[in-house]
Amino acid sequence: MQNRKKDIIQFLSIVLVILLINFIGSIAHSRFDLTKEGRYSLSDASKNLLGSIDDYIYIEVFLEGDFPSGIERLSLETKQILSEFKSQNNLVQFTFINPTESTDEKTRNEIVKQLYEKGLNPTSLQVKDGDSYTEKIIVPGAIVKYGSKEVAVQLLKNQIAASPDQNLEQSIRELEYEFTNAIKQLRTPLKPNIALLTGHGELEGVDIEDLTISLTQQYSVDKIDLREFEADSLGNPDLAKKLRDLKLKKLLLIAKPISKFQNLDKYFIDQYIMHGGKVIWMLDATNADMDSLSNKGSFLAYPLRDLNLGDQLFKYGIRVNSNLIEDVSSSKIPVPVSFVNDVPKWELLPWRYFPVSIPTSNHPITSNLNAVKFDFASSIDTVKTNTAVTKTVLLHSSPYTKLANTPYEVSLQKALEQPSPDEFNKGSQAIAVLLEGTFESVFKNRISQLSTKLPFKDLSKLTKMIVISDGDVAHNQVSKGVALPLGYDNYEKRQYGNKDFILNSIDYLLEEEALIDVRTRELKMRLLDSQKINQERSFWQALNILAPILLIILFGMIKQYRRKKKYTYEK
């Protein structure tokens, strides 16, 4: 009787403890991330953004249903990251929806069409059904809503150079950035206005299409020609209005100009900088083009001196040299190595005029950045300035670099030659440099009619600019009239980090470092080794079957031994 009373008390105590733990957990709870890189913890940027939300954010995720393992994993990771969002602010509400659950095909197609019009791309999957495969349409994306506004978020990446596992890894890595950026866009009343400079033969149209599309998702993107003017009241070109319009732009992109900048062009850009404007210069210092190479097998590279920007950049602390970088670390191009019956045999060989820069600094722009590909880049020197300007090399060539002074013959024969250590000994050369500080006007102490007609400042506010010695860093390849993703090399079938580099650069100049931190956050996907799985499958299958049986037998033997010992003692 006493033992029975004792058991009841113990049972009630356990129940009471469990109820108490649940009560405390309902009031206050903590989440613990035990992963090495904190993959289930949000960045400070996301936490700060979520902490500022004062109205409901509704997120509809279209990843509900029966999916293959990869998509199922993406769905699970999305739920986990959104749960973290909600734990930071309960105003974040999310739901998972199956857009194709209707049995009516017409209804399914209409829903998929509506989502496509909102900006979500459907994906076709081959799903195994017994011994056969069936096609299944999914919409791996989400719609984020805030008030009357909404934005589409594509969750599954589809880089043409990547394997399915790599695309899945990239998709999971960028989940936090995609949702954080979407919420930021919805809560920002106006998109920052940036401009692409035109009028000097700069990249445009399909050649810069992929970057332009990416920019329009986050910024208001305009084109500005410094030589097109409205007329003033007297019918003369209204120069002052052009300068005012330029000052309204948060950032100016100058992508591979090929014709001379007039003094008026330079004055506009200079005064834009003096008033705190940000500029990304992407400049070719030499005239070198692959079209000439494909036609003749060789061409003469010569200095592109007619841009008339040398004195201006020098004043800001930079000199872009009229040479070509040859780098052992380079991308590849197809080269005819032999001929059989007058038919060339092509091989991909290193093209040392296309240096591949592997970022080594921990600067926010380049941290965790993929290698960046350049075409006919030149070296950059930093020079002393009259004002305080901090110069940071963002990207550089490898230590095994050769500098070819122009004029210089570029020939396909170079691809067949082995690089000599005695020649490739110039060390790392700067290709992209960040300048931060106060800049002096290139028109200071110059007698110019422009300074009398237009407002003039000889010293800038604190501002930033980036100079890149290759205009093609923003140039996407084109295949059959269709723009390929920026950074994708159609010869190598490889994706470089050109687009992320430019986007990071823009975010940094516009003081969006928080978004860079989220975008460049490193999350290691610890994928299972498929070869090891095949080798050890039988062992683990046997272990899963036999281990429970052996444990049950062992438990039975222990229990039988204890019972036998107990009854022997009582006798």
N, C-alpha and C positions, 0 to 999 in steps of 0.2 A: 504493500500500500504506500509506504514511504517512498519507494523507488518510483512508483507511478506518479506521485505528487511532484517529485523532483523532475521527472521527464516533462510534465506539463509546464512547469515553471520555465524550464530551459527552452521549450518550444515557444512559449509566449514571449520570452525575452528575445529570441531570434526574430520573431515577427515584428516586435516593437522596434528593434534596431533597424530592420529593413524599411519599415514605415518611416522612421526618423530620417534615414539616409535619403529616401525618395523625397521627403518634405524639404530637406535642406537643398537637395539638387534642383527642386522646382523653383526655389528662391534665388539661389546663386550657383552657377556652374562654371567650370573652366574646361578649356580644350587644350590638349597637349599634343604638340607636333614633335614626334620622335625621329623624323627623317633628318638626315645629315644636313641637307641644304635648306630645310624648312619649306618643303614644297607645298605643304598644306597650311602655311601661314601667309597672310597677305603682307604686301610691302607697305611701308609707311605712307607712300603716295596714295594707295588705294584706301587705307584707313582714314587718312585725312579727308579725302573726297567723300567717303561714305559718312564720316562724322558731320559733314556740312549739309547733308540732305535733310530737308524739312518737309518734304511731301513724298507721297508714295511713288516708288519706282516699280512698275510691273514688267516682268520678264516672262515671255512665252518661249519655251524651248521645244523644238520639234524633233526630239530624240526619244520618243516613247514608242515602244513596240518590240518586236522580236527581231534582233539584229545579229549579224555575225560578231564574233568576239571583239574585233577591233573597234567597231562602232559602239558596241556595248560598253567597252572600256571608256571611250570618249564620253558617252552618256553619264557614266558613273563619275568620271573626273569633273564633268560639268556640274553635276549635282553637288559634289563636294566643294567646289570653289564658290558656287552660289550660296551654299549653306554658310560658308565663311563670311560672305557678303552680308547675309541676313543676321548672323551673330553679331556683326559690327553695328548694324542698324536695322531694326525690325520693320522699317518702312520699305525695305527691299522685299518684294514679294515675287515668287517665281512659281511657275507650274510647267509640267512637262506634258506635251500634247502629241498625239499620233495623228498627223494630218491625212494619212491614207487609210484610216481604220474603216471608213465607209465601205460597204459592200457594193455600192453603186459606182461604177467606173466613171460615169459622167461627173458625179459629185467629187470624186477623188481628183480628177483632172482639173476641175474648176478651182479646187482649193490649192493645188500645186501651182496653177497659173497665177492665182492671186498672190501667193508668196513670192513667185518669180518677179512679178511686177513691183513688189516691195523691195526687191534686191537680193533675194535668196535663191541660189542656184541649186536645182535638184540634181541628185546624183543617182546613177543607175548601179545597182549591185547585183552580182551573180550569187544567188543563195542556193546552197545544196539542199535538195529535197529528195532524200533517199539516194537513188543511183543517178538522178538527173539534177540539172540546175535550172532554176527559174529566175527571171529578172524581177527585181524589186526596186521601185523608185522611193528614195528617201529625200528629205530636205534637211540636211545637217546644219541647221542654223537657229537663230533666235531673233525675236522682235523685242526690243527694249522700249518701253513707253514711259513718258513723263509728261503729265498734263495732257495737252493736245498734240504733243510731238512724239514721234517714234523714229527709231533707227534700226536698220537690219544689221545683224552680226553673222557673218559666215564663220562657222565653227570648224569645219573640216577644210584644211589646206589642200591644195592640189597643185603643188609645184611639179612641173613636167619633168624635171631632172631627178626627182626623188622617188624612192621606192615607197610602197604603201606604208611600211613600218616607219620610214623617215617622215612621211606626211603626217602620220598619226602622232609621232613624237613632237613634231613642230606644232601641230594643232593643240595638243595638251599643254605645251610650254607657253603658248600665247593666249590661253583662256583668260587669265587675269587681265592682261593688257587689253584684249578685245572688249571685255565688259566694262573695265574702268574707262577706256577711251570713249565707249558708247555713252556712258552716263555723263562724262565730262562734256561731250558734244551737246547732249540734250539740255544740260544746265548752263551752257554758255549762250547768252542771248545772241551774240553775233560772232561769226567765224572770223579769225584774224585774216586780214587781207594781205596777200603776197602777190608779187608780179613777176612775170617772165619778160625779160628785156627782148625786144625785137628791133629790126631795122639795120642790123649789121650781119645778116646771114646766120643768125643763131639757130640752134636746133628747134624744130617745130614740127607740128603734125604727127605723123605716125612714128617719126624717129624718137620722139620724147613722149609718146602716148602713155606708156605704162606709168611713168612718174607723174604725169599730169593727172591721170585718173586717181592715183593714190593720194595726191595732194588735195584734190577736190573733196575727198571724204572728210578732211579735217580743216581745210582752209578755203577761203574764198580766193580763187585764182584768176588773175587778170593778165592781159598782155599790155605792154606799154611801149610805144615807139616814141623816142625822144625827139623825133624829127617831124612829128605830126602835131599841128597846133590848131587851136581854135582862134578865130579872129577877135581882136578887141574892138572897142567902140569906134576906133579909127580905121578898122579894117586891117590892122597889122597883126602879125603872129603874137598871140598872148603868151609870152614866155613865162610871166609870173604865175599864170594859172597852171601851166605845165609843171612848174616846180612845186606848186601847192599840191597838185594831184599826186606827184611822186612822193611827197612827204607823208601822204596818207597811207602809203604802203608800209606794212610792218617789216617786209623783207623783199629784197630784189635778187632774183636769180639771173645770172649772166652765163648762158650755156653755149660755149663754143662759137663766139663771134669770129667772122673771117674777113670783115672789111674794117677800114680805118674809123676810129672814133674822132669826131670833130671836137674842137675846143668846147663847143656848146654842150655836146654830149657829156664830156668829162666834167664840165662845170655843174651840170644837173646832178650827176652821180656824186661828185665831191660834196656839194652842199647838202645833198640828201644824207650823206654820212655825217657831216658836221652837225646835223640836227638829230643825230642818234639813229639813223637808218642802218639796217643790217644788210650785208651783201655777201653772197657766195659767188666768187669768181671761178669759173671753170674754163680755163684758157689753154689753147694750143700755142706753143711758142715756135713750132716748126710746121712747115707744110709737108705733111706725110700722110699718104692715103693708100689704103689697101686696094682701091680700084685700079690705081696705076700699076700696082704689083701684079694683079691678076691678069692685066692686059699684056704687059711686057716682060714680066718676071723680075724686073728691077726698076727703080726710079731714084731720082736725086732728091733727097730731103734738104730743104734750105730754110733759113730763118724766115719766120712770118713777122716781118718788122713793121708792117704797115698798120698794125692795130693802134699804135700811138698811145699805149697805156703804160709803157715802161717807167716814165717819170712819175706818174701818179702812184703806181704801186710802190716804187722806190721811196717815195715820200711817206707812205704808210708803213714801211719797214720790210718790204719784200722785193726780191728780184727773181723773175722766172727766166732761167737761162735758155739760150737758143741751142740746145743740144738734145740728143736722144739718149735715154737710159736703156742700156742693154743689161738684162738681169737673168741670172741663172734660174731664179724662181719666176717662172713665166707660164702663161697658158700655151695651148697648142693650136696649130693650124694644119690643114691637109697640104702635103707637099708631094709632088711627083718624084718618086725615088728611082724609078726605072720605067722602061717601056717594053711592052711585048706586042709585036706586030703594030707598032705605032700607037698602041693603047697605053696610056699612062697608068702605072700602079701607084696609088696614093697611100700615104701613111701620115698619121698625126705625129708631128714633131714639135718640140719646144720652139716657140717663136719669141726670142729674147727681147724683142721690141714691145712685147705685151707683158710688162711686169705684173706679178701678182703680189700684192702687199698683204702680209699677215700681221694684223694689229698686235702690238706688244704692250701698249700702254694701258693703264687702268682709267683713262679719261672716260667720262660718261658717254661720249660720242662713240668710242671704239671698244668699250668694255664688252666682252663676249660677242664681238662682231665677227662674222665670217670673213674670209679673205676677200679682198677687193681687187677687181681686175681693171687694168689701165691699158690704153692703146696709144703707143707712141708718146709716152710721157717724157717730161723734161725735169731736170733737177731744179730745186728751189733753194735760194740763199736768203737768209735773214740779214738785214742791215740795221745799223744803228739809227735811231730816230731822235728828234729833238724833244719828243714827249715820251711819257711813260707808256710803253706798249709791251705787253707780255706776249711772247711768241711760243706757241706749243706745236711741235710736230705731231700731227695726228697719224699720218701714214707715211711710210718710207719704203724704199727698195730693200732687198736683202743685202747682207754684207758683201756678196759676190756680184758686184756691179761694175760695169764698164760705161764710160761716158764717151759718146761719139759726137764730136763737134761738127756742126753743119757749116757748109754743104757736105753731105755725106751720102754715098751710094748705099741704098738698101736693096738687097737682093735675096731671092729665095734660097740661093746657094748658102746663105748664112745658116739656114736651118739644118743643113747637112753637116756643118762643121762642129766639132767638139770645142766647148769653151776652154780657153787657156787660163789657168790660175794666175799667170803673170799679167794677163790683160784685165781680168775681172777682179780688180784689187782696189777699187775706189771706195769701198765701204758703203754703208747705207746712205742713200740720198733721199732728202725730203721730197715728197710728192704732194702732200696736203698739209697746210699750216694754218693754225688758228691764231688770229691776232685779237687781243683784247686790251682796251685802254682808251686813252685820249689821243686822237689823231690830229695832225696839223694839215691844214688845207694845202693842196698842191698849188693853189692860186695866191697863196700868201706872198706879199711883196712883189707881186706881178702887176704890171700896168695892163689892165684889161677893161674894155668897155662893158663887159658882162657884169663886173662887180659894181658898176655905176647904175646899170639898168635893173639889176636884180638884187634882192637881199643877199648879204654876204657875211659869213662867219669864217674866221680863220682858225678856230679851234673847236673841235667836236665835243659833244657830250660823251660820257662813258658809253662805249658801244663795242661791237664785235664784228669781225668779218672772217671769212675762210677763203683761202686761195688754194686752188687745185690746178696743177700743171698738166691737165688733160681735159679737154672739152668732152671727150667721148665717155667719161665716167657716168654721164646721165643719158647716154645714147643706148636705147634698147635695140637689139637686133630685130630684123624684120624678115619673116618667112612667108612667101607668096602673098605679100601685101598685108600681112597680119602682124601686128606688134607682138613680140615675145616679151615675157617678163624681164624687167630691167635686171641685169646681172646674169641672165641666162646665156650661156655659150652654146650655140647650136652645133658647133663642131665637137666639143667635148661632152655635150649633154650634161653639163654641170651648172649648178646655180651658185653664183658668187654673191657677195654681200653689198653690191653697189647701192641697191635701193635703200636698204636699212641704213647705210652710211649717210646718204643724202637726207633721209627723213630724220635721222638722229641729229644731223648737223642743223637742220632747220629748227627742230624742237629746242636744241641747245641755244641757238641764237635768239630765239623767241622766249627764252627762259622757261621752257617746258621740261626742265630736267627731271621732274617727277615722272612724266610719261616715259622718258628715256630709261629711267631706272626700272620701270615695270617691263618695258619692251625687251631690255637686254638682260633681264634676270635669268640666271643659269639654273635650269632644272634638269638633272640627269635622269634620263629614262633607263631604268635598270631592266632591260628586256631579257627574256629568257633565251638561253643559248640553245637554238634548235638542234644543233649537232649533238650537244651533250644530252638533250632530252631523248633523242633517238637511241643513243648509246645506253642510257640508264633507265629507259622506260620499263623494261622487264623487272629490274630490281625493285623499283618503287611500286609497281603493280603488285608484286609478290609481297612486299612489305605491308602495303595497305590491306591486303587480304589476310595475311598470316598474323600480323601484329595484334589485332583485336582478339583473334582466337587464342593466341598464346597468353595474352593478358587475362582473359576470362579463365583459362585453365589455371594460371598462376594464382589468381584470386580465389578460385575454388579450392586449390590445394592449401592455401594459407588458412582459409576459413575452416576447412576440414581439420587441419592440424590444431587450430585453436580450440575447436569444439572437443576434439579428442583429449586435449590437454586439460580442459576445464572439467570434463566428466571424470577423468582419471583422478584429479585432485579432490573432487567431491566424494568419491568412493573412499 
